[in-house]
Structures are given as structure tokens and as C-alpha cells.
Amino acid sequence: MKRFAVATVLCLGCLAGPAPWPYPATRTVDAADTYFGRTYLDPFRWLEDLKDPQVKTWFKDQALLTDAVLARLPGKAALAREWLALDRLRPMAYSSICSENGRIFYKLTRAGENLGRLYCRDGWDGADRLLFDPAGYGTGPATTIESFVPSRDGRFVALGFSSGGAEYSELRVLDVARGALLPERIYPSFGAIGWTLDSSAFFYDAGKTTDIRGLDIGLHRKTRLHRLGTEVAGDLDLFSDESSPELGIAAKERPEAFLLKSCPDHLFGQVFTVQNEMRMYCAPIAELDRPKVRWRVLCAPSDNLVRGLTFHGGQAYAVTHAGAPRYRLVRTSLEHPDWAHAETVLPEAADTLQALTRTRDYLFVTYSNGITNRIVRYGLATGRVSPVSLPGSGTVRLACPDPASNRCLLSITSWTTPATLYDLDGDTGGFKRSVFDTAVAYPGFENLVAEEVEAPGQDGTMVPLSIIHARDLARDGSSSCILEGYGAYGSGIRPSFSVTRSLALHGVVLAYAHPRGGDEKGEAWYKGGFQTTKPNTWKDFIACAEYLVRHGYTSPGRLGGTGTSAGGILISRAATERPDLFAAAVCNVGCANAMRLEFTANGPINTPEFGSVQDPAQCLALYEMDGVQHVRPGVKYPAILGVGGWNDPRVPAWQPGKFVAAMQQASTSGRPALMQVNFDSGHFTEEKLATYNNFAGQYAFLLWQTGHKEFQPAGD
């Protein structure tokens, strides 16, 4: 396949009319699928085989072109440097804090460091002690600590190492006292799940194949039990479709077995897909000593339990949406569960119940109105309910690193305020700044404002919209604006801080749509952008874009849109449905070819969210979601940037790649359609350098195409 000397022929100033973009040659094939009497053409099907040398060459040539274009945008490198400089203002960042037997374990990333390292301290106020630095582990792309699980006695840590953003890990066990890795190795795995009570063995995820690029890597997953000092080949299959065929676990479902401190005399098993409604089993702890566990049903998806389940005094507490679109807390007997007649502990409120956090003596329940949170405390022994007086307002995240105590960690953040970490005394409800908090002030951010508004949707539904901009913004339509949206899995974009919001200090309007498909307004909001109702997701996004134009924040020639992962459905359909409304769009590791999604390695487990082409109604819904299927020749489309991670186990690079290929052949706007490929990354990465460079490229592309003066190349 021909390569192009791209650096000498690009006319980067051409924003309208035919432009001499030297796209790599893209052949088409006669591939098609017929479902329920309708044929769907798929001329770029050949791009799905990422192991094919011709496909690899196509993506490499696309990446060469894109890298050359982005390298000539003057603001790109400066933007990445700006974010790195801001990041270095925070002296250190703690994450994944947990406690076992008096030892506190966590990842710590110091200012200027690219990756987090594993540390521990003896007691909350102990000194930081480095346990493991992943920088010296492995060869090739950067190795990160994808997961870690300390043993109950704090003597060992099961580590999951991942390379190049692949997410599938190699499991090793660290001896904390010696700082040495034990000889056993397990690969590939999603990670360790937990340890036995005596710390002699741990549960972990495993599969039937070692080819992480194979289409069957996500099928027939299982939980195995490894006892320290024994051969991995002899590990017990504890919970899977093979070991428990009577449970009807499907090949695409992911079974996990684990123990809980809140109920140490039981073993639990949960069967996962992306469906929010839980499916769980339990068994007496003595079953661990049997060659086959005898499971009994704890809850089924029809019980409508979501967002949390815990145990106390022979009772099971759970969150449900049954009869409560904004959720309620209920309980029933652990030994004889009857969820249909469960007792209501906390009734449905005006705002949505978001999360359940268990401590030794309390349940802390977090609620959200879509923007800010509140917390109530429920006494497990007394049944008393009391509000928690928070030390600030914003997005709240509560965690209990040691469930054997009543001590919690509370994080509060907003669009323009970095997260502050507090210690919560669960007994008194009092707060103090946490020993893990590292205060930081970012210059200029005090000049930013965040507005929370609602935009009228195409059917009259009011859609929440967050708008961040400089305090002195002139609302005359002249500002570049980047609008982001997601709207899937009942997950919304919560207000949270990022140094990347420094873009607003450059006169850019940053906006975040909260379309149906998320959970900002409860279960009905989620199901309003789900499978056959999915068009509401991108139509709500379009309504938010129209609001921004109508109120002078931007104009169509100044507006860029972006969507990540499942947000690829939103952005690819917004760009194809309303090409006149956007100057540019970024499909970041995005699902742009929904009709082919279930034929990816991660696709089968996602059919409960998006549907299957094997069902007539869901097939039509998937067609509506499919950006590739809706690209039409002769249309003046916005500039398009597809972004793919070559090692992405969730959304393969060909999903945005096929969308870009279609746009390159169809669009008559003269604007570019480019494909950026991160060959040493996956769906995401912990690496700061890679992350900031990646998003600097995406934002520079959007700001170039929306006419921002700092991102316009000088001359051709």
C-alpha cells in the first residue's frame, strides 16, 4: 500500500471546499449482512481484521498522516506542556486506598512522576513506604499496576501488571516484609478478586485462552482459587459455566466469587454483564473446602437490585428501582431472601440514590440531584437516620478503606475546584482534612465559572447541561466551544476537576451534556436512552448544542463535539444527523459501528445495554445507533478525528477507523477526516505523558477546526 510524504503537501489552512488531503488508499469490499429481510452493506468490513498485514499498514498510514497534521498545529505541544506544569503543582496524589490488619495500602504518584507506585504505611499516620515500582518490571511499553489486593493479614499483595493499556494483567504476589515477588505467575487475568480469611489463597479471574486479541478472550471466564506455594495449573475452578452448569451461566457472562468482611461466614458469587440489575448466589463458607460449591440464589435480575448490596445481622440490604424510579433502600433475610416483599429501610427521595457505603456500624447513603450530592447515615443497630453535614458542596465520593471501623474517606470536587480529601468520623459525623489530602491551588482557575442549565429537547424534555467558561466571556457566538457527552449504562458525567479545564482560560467554552442514557434523573432517565430509545441520547446532545448556539456561547462554525467509548454512538450520530451544527467532531476510542459491536471480543457482554442484531427490534435500534451506516456520499460533514488504541480490549481501533474511512470517501466539505492511532495504548492509560499528549491532539484538532487563533498553522 502506498505511503505518502505528508509533511510537504498539506494545506492546513483549507477549511472549506475541496482540500488535497492525501488519504491512504482505502479499498472497499462487497460485505453485507441481511437481518429480518433487510440488507446492510459493510464495504469496510476488511478493516476489522487487525492481524492482517494490509489492515496494519492502513492504520499505520492513517496514523502517519494524522500525526503529521497534528504536529503542525502550533498550540498542541504547548497545551500538553501546560497541563504537565499544572499537574506538577500537586505534590503527590494518593489513590485506591485500602486497609488490612492495620496496614494502609495505596498507589502514590508524586509531582512529575508518570506512573503511580505501590506504597503502604503502618497505621493512618505512618510514613510512606515504597513497596513496588512498576517502572522496572517488564519490557516494551510502560507497565502499570492495573490492580492490587492485599491479603487479610497484610502480609501479601496480589498485583496485576498491565502493559500498553491492554488491561488484561499478569498476576504476581508480593511479600510485603521482603519486598519480593513470589514465583507464581498467572496470565492473562482481569485481576485478583480477594483473599481467603486465613490469607493462604486468593480468588482471581481467568479464561480459557491466552490470546488477548482473540475474539473469544471474553468468553467462558471463571473465578479460580490459587493457594500460595502450589502449582497454578492445579487451581480450583470455583465459579464458572463449566463448574456450575446448573446455574445457566452464559459464555458471555463474567462470574466472580468473593468473600465479604460484613458477612464472613458466607461465600458469594456474582454473574456480571453490563446489565445493572444484579444476579448473585451465596453458599456457606465451608463450601470452599469442597471440590464443587453448592450455590443458592440470593437475587436474580428480575429482583431489580442495583447500586449496592451489603449484609448485617442476618439481613441483606440492597438498593432497588422496583416501584422507585429514583431508587430506595430495602432489606430481607439473607437465608430466605424475598425481595418482592422486602422491607423499605429508606424510601425513594426527590433526588436519586447513588451509592451505598458500609462501615462497621453504619450504612452511608449518597444521593445526587445530578450536580451536587448529599449523604445520610443509617445506624445498623438503631435504625436511626440522620443527615451528614458535609464540609463543602459538589460531587462527593465516600469510601471506607477499613470496613472493620467507622472511619471513612470523603472526596469533594467540582468542575473548577480540585478534589479535597477529608476523614469522616462515622460515629460523630465530624470531618477533618485527611492525612492523604494534598492541597493545591491552580492559578487562573478562580476566574472560571460553571453554569448549570437545562436545554429543551426535541420532545420537550429538559436536558441538563453544564457550561464552564471564563468569567468575562462575551456571549456573541465568537467563542470556540467543545461539547462532550456520554449517556450510556446509566452512567453520567459528574462534575469533577481536571487540569485540562485550563482550556477555558484560553477563551474556550467547555460544555458537558447530560443526555438520556445516563442517570442524572434516575432510572427512567437511563432507560430513556437505552436500546430502542437510544436516539434520545444523541438528540439530547444536539439539543444542548442548539442551546449553546441560541444563547451566544458559540456558533455552528465554532462548535466541536466529542464522545468517548459508548459516547462514540452519541458523537457519530450527532455528526451524521446534524452535520450543519458542528465544525468538528472527535470519536475517541468510540463505538461508531454499533451493528458490528457484538462481534468484538467485548461485544457479547454488552448486548444487554445496546441489543443484538439477532432480535428484530434491537437490530433496528442498532442500525439507528450506527454512525458508519448513516454516512452518506455528497454531504458536507464536519471535520472528523477518530482515535483508537491498538491494544484496546473494549473498543477495537476499527470501530472509529471504519467511521473515518467512510467519511474520507463521502464528505464534500473539504474538512479533514483523520485517524489517530495510539499504538502503545489501549482504551485508556495511567501514563500522564501519553494521556496529556493524546488529549492535547484531540483538543488542538477541535480548536483548529473551530477557528481558535492559538491553533491555526501559519501558512500552508
VEXFIGU-340032 format. One line per 8 residues: number of its first residue (from 1); for each residue x, y, z of C-alpha. Coordinates in nm, 3 decimals, padded with zeros to 5 digits. Each point is the difference from the previous one (the first is absolute). Last residue first. Layout:
N
NUM) X Y Z  ...;
# end
This chain:
716
716) 00.031 02.612 00.416  00.035 00.327 00.189  00.032 00.038 00.375  -00.193 -00.281 00.165  -00.314 00.101 00.196  -00.018 -00.131 00.356  00.039 00.316 00.206  -00.257 00.187 -00.212;
708) -00.288 -00.235 00.073  -00.170 -00.061 -00.336  -00.232 -00.289 00.082  00.209 -00.239 -00.210  00.322 00.087 00.181  -00.180 -00.014 00.336  -00.133 -00.349 -00.067  00.336 -00.131 -00.122;
700) 00.184 00.162 00.291  -00.250 -00.162 00.236  00.068 -00.348 -00.137  00.376 00.044 -00.020  00.021 00.140 00.353  -00.213 -00.296 00.104  00.259 -00.251 -00.115  00.300 00.198 00.119;
692) -00.156 00.035 00.346  -00.083 -00.369 00.022  00.335 -00.126 -00.130  00.199 00.221 00.236  -00.228 -00.077 00.292  00.021 -00.377 -00.033  -00.301 -00.157 00.168  -00.132 -00.117 -00.335;
684) -00.331 -00.014 -00.180  -00.176 -00.224 -00.248  00.338 -00.137 -00.102  00.345 00.146 -00.045  00.332 -00.052 -00.174  -00.134 00.024 -00.356  -00.209 00.309 00.062  -00.163 00.042 -00.339;
676) -00.138 00.333 -00.124  -00.232 -00.025 -00.298  -00.082 00.310 -00.203  -00.299 00.140 -00.189  00.099 00.344 -00.122  -00.232 00.284 -00.102  -00.058 00.047 -00.370  -00.375 -00.010 00.063;
668) -00.066 -00.272 -00.261  -00.005 -00.296 00.241  -00.052 -00.353 -00.132  00.332 -00.176 -00.059  00.191 00.138 00.298  -00.314 -00.023 00.214  -00.038 -00.373 -00.061  00.365 -00.065 00.086;
660) -00.034 00.212 00.315  -00.301 -00.201 00.117  00.180 -00.325 -00.081  00.294 00.109 00.215  -00.222 00.105 00.296  -00.106 -00.366 00.040  00.319 -00.139 -00.158  00.204 00.104 00.303;
652) -00.167 -00.266 00.213  -00.232 00.117 00.279  00.047 -00.188 00.328  00.331 -00.187 -00.019  00.188 00.306 -00.135  00.357 -00.094 -00.092  00.006 00.205 -00.322  -00.178 00.288 00.173;
644) -00.218 00.191 -00.244  -00.081 00.365 -00.062  -00.221 00.121 -00.284  00.022 00.365 -00.092  -00.274 00.139 -00.223  -00.037 00.343 -00.159  -00.370 00.069 -00.037  -00.194 -00.156 -00.288;
636) -00.099 00.166 -00.323  -00.209 -00.282 -00.147  00.069 -00.146 -00.346  00.015 -00.362 00.108  -00.205 -00.107 00.306  00.138 -00.114 00.337  -00.289 -00.158 00.193  00.120 -00.362 00.010;
628) 00.336 00.109 00.141  -00.168 00.193 00.282  -00.199 -00.302 00.121  -00.251 00.082 00.275  -00.302 -00.014 -00.235  00.125 -00.333 -00.136  00.033 -00.127 00.356  -00.364 00.093 00.066;
620) -00.109 -00.187 -00.314  00.186 -00.307 00.125  -00.150 00.043 00.346  -00.352 -00.022 -00.141  00.078 -00.306 -00.213  00.215 -00.188 00.256  00.308 -00.174 -00.143  00.165 00.338 -00.061;
612) 00.046 00.019 00.375  -00.072 00.274 00.252  00.182 00.307 00.130  00.018 -00.049 00.377  -00.077 -00.371 00.041  00.220 -00.064 -00.309  00.311 00.127 00.178  00.135 -00.338 00.122;
604) -00.011 -00.122 -00.360  00.204 00.292 -00.134  00.323 -00.007 00.198  00.182 -00.227 -00.245  -00.171 00.173 -00.293  -00.291 -00.149 -00.196  -00.254 00.163 00.233  00.114 00.342 -00.121;
596) -00.061 -00.061 -00.369  -00.341 00.169 -00.019  00.130 00.277 00.228  00.267 00.126 -00.241  00.109 00.326 00.165  00.082 -00.135 00.345  00.269 00.245 00.108  00.366 -00.014 00.091;
588) -00.042 00.380 -00.033  -00.240 00.103 -00.276  00.092 00.367 -00.038  -00.228 00.242 -00.183  00.054 00.322 -00.194  -00.186 00.305 -00.134  -00.329 -00.115 00.148  -00.363 00.100 -00.063;
580) -00.018 -00.051 -00.375  00.097 -00.367 00.033  -00.320 -00.061 00.200  -00.091 -00.368 -00.034  00.344 -00.127 -00.102  00.193 00.202 00.258  -00.253 -00.072 00.277  00.006 -00.368 -00.096;
572) 00.378 -00.031 00.023  00.005 00.207 00.320  -00.261 -00.196 00.197  00.106 -00.345 -00.114  00.362 00.088 00.078  -00.119 00.088 00.350  00.011 -00.375 00.062  00.380 00.050 -00.003;
564) 00.061 00.377 -00.002  -00.206 00.279 -00.155  00.103 00.338 -00.137  -00.163 00.300 -00.160  00.139 00.318 -00.152  -00.179 00.332 -00.045  00.152 00.312 -00.154  -00.156 -00.021 -00.346;
556) -00.332 -00.094 00.160  00.009 00.301 00.235  00.118 00.042 00.360  -00.113 00.108 00.346  -00.258 00.227 -00.160  -00.316 -00.136 00.161  -00.138 -00.163 -00.314  00.333 -00.159 -00.085;
548) 00.044 -00.161 00.342  -00.366 -00.105 00.004  00.036 -00.159 -00.346  00.293 -00.209 00.126  -00.205 -00.111 00.301  -00.284 -00.105 -00.230  00.250 -00.195 -00.213  00.113 -00.188 00.310;
540) -00.363 -00.073 00.088  -00.045 -00.134 -00.356  00.314 -00.209 00.047  -00.135 -00.176 00.310  -00.367 00.006 -00.102  00.092 -00.222 -00.294  00.066 -00.279 00.257  -00.369 -00.066 00.068;
532) 00.012 -00.343 -00.170  00.313 -00.102 00.194  00.024 00.240 00.297  -00.021 00.378 00.005  -00.328 00.046 00.193  00.093 -00.305 00.209  00.265 00.208 00.174  -00.226 00.298 00.060;
524) -00.272 -00.235 00.128  00.249 -00.145 00.250  00.087 00.334 00.155  00.032 00.359 -00.113  00.376 00.026 -00.055  00.022 -00.370 -00.079  00.151 -00.007 -00.348  -00.179 -00.137 -00.308;
516) -00.186 00.326 -00.036  00.238 00.286 -00.060  00.222 00.187 00.247  00.188 00.238 -00.230  00.334 00.138 00.110  00.121 00.336 -00.126  00.345 00.157 -00.014  00.006 00.352 -00.146;
508) 00.349 00.093 -00.119  00.141 00.344 00.082  00.351 -00.126 00.074  -00.076 -00.022 00.373  -00.276 -00.247 -00.095  00.270 -00.232 -00.134  00.130 -00.014 00.358  -00.273 -00.262 00.036;
500) 00.271 -00.255 -00.088  00.119 00.034 00.362  -00.297 -00.216 00.092  -00.267 00.043 00.266  -00.325 -00.186 00.031  -00.365 00.068 -00.076  -00.155 -00.339 -00.081  -00.037 -00.127 -00.355;
492) -00.280 -00.256 00.019  -00.023 -00.377 00.024  -00.323 -00.191 -00.051  00.190 -00.228 -00.238  00.012 00.276 -00.261  -00.030 00.378 -00.041  00.342 00.129 -00.102  00.033 00.365 -00.096;
484) 00.258 00.270 -00.071  -00.044 00.346 -00.153  00.314 00.193 -00.093  -00.062 00.369 -00.073  00.201 00.254 -00.196  -00.122 00.346 00.082  -00.147 00.248 -00.250  -00.368 -00.054 00.073;
476) -00.044 00.336 00.170  -00.002 -00.117 00.361  00.311 00.193 00.101  00.171 -00.203 00.271  00.128 00.208 00.295  -00.037 -00.273 00.263  00.182 -00.252 -00.214  -00.204 -00.304 -00.096;
468) -00.154 -00.323 00.126  -00.350 -00.104 -00.117  -00.192 -00.297 00.145  -00.315 -00.116 -00.180  -00.300 -00.184 00.142  -00.262 -00.102 -00.262  -00.360 00.120 00.034  -00.233 -00.232 -00.190;
460) -00.207 00.185 -00.261  00.021 -00.275 -00.263  00.296 00.154 -00.189  00.163 00.089 00.330  -00.028 00.328 00.188  00.339 00.090 00.150  00.056 00.012 00.375  00.255 00.214 00.180;
452) 00.290 -00.043 00.243  00.263 00.272 -00.038  00.363 -00.040 00.103  00.222 00.306 00.038  00.372 00.041 -00.057  00.213 00.286 00.133  00.100 -00.196 00.313  00.160 -00.246 -00.241;
444) 00.268 00.255 -00.082  00.277 -00.156 00.206  -00.064 -00.354 00.124  -00.007 -00.033 00.378  00.106 -00.326 00.165  -00.069 -00.177 00.328  00.132 -00.352 00.037  -00.251 -00.215 00.187;
436) 00.113 -00.343 00.121  00.021 00.104 00.365  -00.362 00.098 -00.047  -00.133 00.344 00.077  -00.247 -00.036 00.286  -00.365 -00.097 00.011  -00.256 -00.079 00.269  -00.296 -00.235 -00.038;
428) 00.049 -00.107 00.363  00.015 -00.377 -00.037  00.098 -00.007 -00.368  00.304 00.218 00.056  00.054 00.124 -00.353  00.355 00.068 -00.119  00.009 00.256 -00.279  00.149 00.016 -00.349;
420) -00.026 00.313 -00.212  -00.043 -00.046 -00.374  00.100 00.291 -00.222  -00.253 00.281 -00.052  -00.114 00.114 -00.346  -00.242 -00.273 -00.111  -00.064 -00.110 00.358  00.166 -00.214 00.269;
412) -00.065 -00.158 00.338  00.171 -00.321 00.113  -00.100 -00.176 00.323  00.207 -00.269 00.169  -00.169 -00.205 00.267  00.069 -00.117 00.356  -00.269 -00.213 00.162  00.230 -00.301 00.040;
404) 00.003 -00.365 -00.112  -00.097 00.125 -00.348  00.356 00.138 -00.039  00.045 00.205 -00.318  -00.352 00.142 00.037  -00.073 00.210 -00.306  -00.213 00.307 -00.071  00.000 00.196 -00.325;
396) -00.165 00.341 -00.009  -00.055 00.225 -00.300  -00.053 00.353 00.118  -00.059 00.190 00.322  00.224 00.025 00.306  00.066 -00.127 00.353  -00.304 -00.231 -00.014  -00.255 -00.014 00.282;
388) -00.107 -00.365 -00.002  -00.376 -00.046 00.024  -00.138 -00.239 00.262  -00.188 -00.330 -00.015  -00.033 -00.218 00.312  -00.052 -00.370 -00.055  00.172 -00.058 00.336  00.239 -00.289 -00.068;
380) 00.072 00.070 -00.366  -00.002 00.377 00.049  -00.082 00.172 -00.328  00.202 00.306 -00.100  -00.116 00.238 -00.274  00.216 00.157 -00.270  -00.055 00.288 -00.243  00.127 00.050 -00.352;
372) 00.018 00.277 -00.258  -00.050 00.002 -00.378  -00.249 -00.269 -00.102  -00.222 00.049 00.306  00.210 -00.263 00.175  -00.038 -00.227 00.303  00.265 -00.189 00.199  -00.100 -00.255 00.264;
364) 00.232 -00.072 00.292  -00.080 -00.329 00.171  00.122 -00.021 00.353  00.158 -00.211 00.274  00.314 -00.153 -00.152  -00.005 00.209 -00.316  -00.204 -00.059 -00.317  -00.029 00.244 -00.292;
356) -00.309 00.002 -00.226  -00.007 00.213 -00.315  -00.207 00.222 -00.225  -00.351 00.037 00.141  -00.168 00.253 -00.227  -00.157 00.326 00.117  -00.362 00.048 00.109  00.031 -00.301 00.230;
348) -00.105 -00.364 -00.026  -00.042 -00.164 00.339  00.283 -00.100 00.234  -00.033 -00.334 00.183  -00.283 -00.145 -00.209  -00.067 -00.360 00.102  00.033 -00.258 -00.277  -00.318 -00.165 -00.129;
340) 00.109 -00.060 -00.361  00.356 -00.036 00.126  -00.073 -00.318 00.193  00.337 -00.131 00.119  -00.007 -00.304 00.230  00.349 -00.033 00.152  00.096 00.365 -00.056  -00.337 00.128 00.124;
332) -00.123 00.319 -00.164  00.094 00.365 -00.024  -00.089 00.308 -00.205  00.160 00.330 -00.103  -00.186 00.207 -00.260  00.061 00.107 -00.361  -00.084 00.311 -00.208  -00.239 -00.201 -00.219;
324) -00.147 -00.162 00.314  -00.256 -00.276 -00.046  00.283 -00.247 -00.048  00.308 00.220 -00.045  00.191 -00.186 00.269  00.291 00.062 00.236  00.098 -00.289 00.228  00.026 -00.111 00.363;
316) 00.025 -00.372 00.083  -00.084 -00.096 00.358  00.158 -00.267 00.219  00.138 00.261 00.238  00.150 00.220 -00.269  00.052 -00.037 -00.374  00.076 00.208 -00.308  -00.138 00.070 -00.348;
308) 00.064 00.297 -00.228  -00.087 00.192 -00.313  -00.275 -00.227 -00.138  -00.260 -00.256 00.107  -00.289 -00.043 -00.245  -00.122 -00.336 00.136  -00.040 -00.116 -00.361  00.380 00.001 -00.031;
300) 00.009 -00.286 00.254  00.095 00.010 00.368  00.154 -00.226 00.264  -00.031 -00.327 -00.191  00.166 -00.305 00.155  00.344 -00.138 -00.080  00.139 -00.345 00.079  00.375 00.046 -00.055;
292) 00.186 -00.286 -00.165  00.326 -00.160 00.124  -00.104 00.084 00.358  00.212 00.200 00.244  -00.134 00.332 -00.123  -00.349 -00.129 00.078  00.074 00.060 00.369  -00.057 00.371 -00.063;
284) -00.372 -00.069 -00.037  -00.130 00.078 -00.350  -00.118 00.306 -00.190  -00.130 00.098 -00.343  -00.044 00.333 -00.176  -00.158 00.153 -00.309  -00.009 00.379 00.021  -00.197 00.241 -00.217;
276) 00.247 00.239 -00.165  00.040 -00.196 -00.321  00.358 00.036 -00.123  00.045 -00.373 00.047  00.093 -00.147 00.332  -00.082 -00.316 00.194  00.063 00.038 00.372  00.116 -00.268 00.242;
268) 00.015 00.025 00.377  00.156 -00.214 00.272  -00.154 00.031 00.343  00.118 -00.005 00.362  00.193 00.326 -00.034  -00.305 00.222 -00.061  00.106 00.365 00.031  00.359 -00.093 -00.081;
260) -00.116 -00.130 -00.337  00.132 -00.304 -00.187  00.021 -00.038 -00.377  -00.109 -00.188 -00.312  -00.019 00.170 -00.340  -00.186 -00.123 -00.309  00.027 00.192 -00.330  -00.281 -00.063 -00.248;
252) 00.069 -00.055 -00.371  00.006 -00.380 00.026  -00.336 00.001 00.178  -00.035 -00.109 00.363  -00.292 -00.243 00.022  00.037 -00.064 00.374  -00.009 -00.381 -00.041  00.321 00.020 -00.205;
244) 00.199 00.093 00.313  00.362 -00.106 -00.063  -00.018 00.056 -00.376  -00.207 00.319 -00.008  00.229 00.138 00.267  00.064 00.026 00.374  00.271 -00.174 00.201  00.226 -00.147 -00.265;
236) 00.271 -00.119 00.239  00.363 00.076 -00.080  00.206 -00.304 -00.106  00.173 00.168 -00.293  00.106 00.282 00.233  00.228 -00.240 00.190  -00.007 00.047 00.377  00.200 00.233 00.226;
228) -00.286 00.238 00.069  -00.343 -00.150 -00.060  -00.165 00.123 -00.319  -00.379 -00.001 -00.031  -00.156 00.042 -00.344  -00.285 00.223 -00.106  -00.112 -00.060 -00.357  -00.024 00.156 -00.344;
220) -00.166 -00.207 -00.271  00.014 00.272 -00.264  00.188 00.331 00.012  00.313 -00.133 -00.174  -00.213 -00.159 -00.274  00.061 00.266 -00.264  00.376 -00.041 00.037  00.214 00.303 00.075;
212) 00.068 -00.112 00.359  00.123 -00.336 -00.127  00.044 -00.197 00.323  -00.319 -00.203 -00.034  -00.237 -00.174 00.242  -00.043 00.286 00.243  00.102 00.111 00.347  -00.113 00.241 00.271;
204) 00.155 -00.036 00.345  -00.078 -00.122 00.351  00.283 -00.004 00.253  00.161 -00.255 00.232  00.174 -00.031 00.338  -00.124 00.331 00.141  -00.198 -00.181 00.278  -00.328 00.172 -00.097;
196) 00.044 -00.083 -00.368  00.116 00.279 -00.227  -00.168 00.221 -00.259  -00.075 00.061 -00.367  00.344 -00.020 -00.162  00.021 00.147 -00.347  -00.157 00.012 -00.345  00.224 -00.294 -00.077;
188) 00.247 -00.114 -00.264  00.227 -00.137 00.140  00.084 -00.145 00.342  00.353 -00.007 00.141  00.116 -00.178 00.316  00.359 00.063 00.118  -00.070 00.239 00.291  00.096 00.362 -00.056;
180) 00.228 00.165 00.252  -00.039 00.298 00.232  00.110 -00.226 00.285  -00.267 00.108 00.251  -00.268 00.061 -00.262  00.037 -00.331 -00.188  -00.139 00.096 -00.339  -00.215 -00.239 -00.201;
172) -00.008 00.016 -00.380  -00.288 00.017 -00.246  00.061 00.089 -00.365  -00.276 00.228 -00.111  -00.260 00.050 -00.271  -00.045 00.377 -00.016  00.184 00.026 -00.338  00.106 00.359 00.069;
164) 00.353 -00.058 -00.125  00.094 -00.235 00.281  -00.204 -00.123 00.296  00.118 -00.128 00.336  -00.251 -00.136 00.253  00.138 -00.029 00.352  -00.117 -00.234 00.277  00.136 00.154 00.320;
156) 00.133 -00.201 00.293  00.055 00.036 00.374  -00.296 00.231 00.073  -00.181 -00.269 00.205  -00.309 00.011 -00.223  00.210 -00.007 -00.317  00.054 00.316 -00.205  -00.170 00.039 -00.341;
148) 00.170 00.195 -00.279  -00.114 00.106 -00.344  00.130 00.138 -00.331  00.347 00.066 00.136  00.148 00.143 -00.318  00.264 -00.123 -00.242  00.120 00.247 -00.260  00.031 -00.139 -00.351;
140) 00.289 -00.242 -00.068  00.157 -00.192 00.286  -00.128 -00.126 00.332  00.036 00.136 00.351  00.243 00.278 00.084  -00.253 00.279 -00.033  -00.256 -00.199 00.203  00.141 00.135 00.329;
132) -00.099 -00.216 00.296  -00.027 00.029 00.375  00.099 00.361 00.068  -00.062 00.095 00.363  -00.191 00.319 00.080  00.034 00.080 00.371  -00.275 -00.089 00.246  -00.298 00.221 00.085;
124) -00.272 -00.235 -00.122  00.164 -00.308 00.146  00.309 -00.178 -00.126  00.049 00.149 -00.343  -00.016 -00.149 -00.347  00.115 00.092 -00.347  -00.056 -00.119 -00.358  00.125 00.229 -00.275;
116) -00.196 00.230 -00.231  00.126 00.089 -00.345  00.135 00.310 -00.178  00.160 00.167 00.299  00.036 00.379 -00.010  -00.170 00.055 00.333  -00.025 -00.327 00.191  -00.235 -00.283 -00.090;
108) -00.103 -00.222 00.291  -00.200 -00.320 -00.024  -00.141 -00.124 00.327  00.026 -00.247 00.289  -00.075 00.077 00.365  00.116 -00.259 00.253  -00.199 -00.056 00.318  -00.112 -00.353 -00.091;
100) -00.106 00.099 -00.352  -00.081 00.350 -00.121  -00.077 00.145 -00.343  00.085 00.317 -00.195  -00.043 -00.030 -00.377  00.156 00.345 -00.060  00.244 00.250 00.149  00.130 00.299 -00.194;
92) 00.321 00.187 00.073  00.148 00.349 -00.003  -00.284 00.147 -00.206  00.159 00.284 -00.199  00.155 -00.259 -00.235  -00.338 -00.054 -00.165  -00.014 00.366 -00.099  00.335 -00.029 -00.178;
84) -00.110 -00.321 -00.169  -00.321 00.168 -00.114  00.187 00.298 -00.146  00.253 -00.222 -00.175  -00.282 -00.195 -00.168  -00.160 00.326 -00.114  00.328 00.140 -00.130  00.051 -00.313 -00.210;
76) -00.342 00.044 -00.166  -00.014 00.378 -00.037  00.200 00.033 -00.322  -00.190 -00.259 -00.205  00.267 -00.144 -00.230  00.045 -00.318 00.204  -00.372 -00.072 -00.036  00.026 -00.031 -00.378;
68) 00.312 -00.217 00.004  -00.143 -00.225 00.270  -00.319 -00.040 -00.201  00.179 -00.096 -00.320  00.229 -00.246 00.174  -00.292 -00.145 00.195  -00.199 -00.063 -00.318  00.302 -00.172 -00.150;
60) 00.043 -00.216 00.309  -00.372 -00.087 -00.001  00.012 -00.106 -00.365  00.323 -00.194 00.051  -00.151 -00.195 00.289  -00.302 -00.079 -00.217  00.222 -00.124 -00.281  00.200 -00.213 00.246;
52) -00.322 -00.168 00.129  00.006 -00.034 00.380  -00.238 00.293 00.044  -00.270 -00.183 -00.195  -00.287 00.249 00.026  00.127 00.214 -00.289  -00.136 -00.254 -00.249  -00.356 00.095 00.093;
44) 00.045 00.338 -00.170  -00.271 -00.053 -00.265  -00.266 -00.097 00.258  -00.340 00.001 -00.171  -00.307 -00.070 00.212  -00.267 -00.218 -00.158  -00.355 -00.010 00.135  -00.220 -00.310 00.009;
36) 00.030 -00.070 00.373  00.377 00.049 00.003  00.215 -00.011 -00.310  00.368 00.075 00.040  00.234 00.143 -00.264  00.359 -00.024 -00.120  00.069 00.099 -00.361  00.340 00.151 00.071;
28) 00.143 00.351 -00.001  00.357 00.114 -00.041  00.150 00.289 00.193  00.296 00.184 -00.150  00.181 00.206 00.262  -00.144 00.352 00.022  00.206 00.276 -00.154  -00.231 00.286 00.101;
20) 00.003 00.233 -00.297  -00.296 00.210 00.117  -00.326 00.047 -00.190  -00.201 00.294 00.135  00.019 00.138 00.349  00.254 -00.001 00.284  00.321 00.018 -00.203  00.268 00.145 00.230;
12) 00.165 -00.333 00.055  00.097 -00.045 -00.364  00.209 -00.313 00.036  00.245 -00.102 -00.272  00.346 00.003 00.155  -00.054 -00.179 00.329  -00.215 -00.274 -00.149  00.259 -00.188 -00.199;
4) -00.258 -00.270 -00.066  00.025 -00.377 00.026  -00.142 -00.227 -00.268  -00.134 -00.339 00.099;
# end
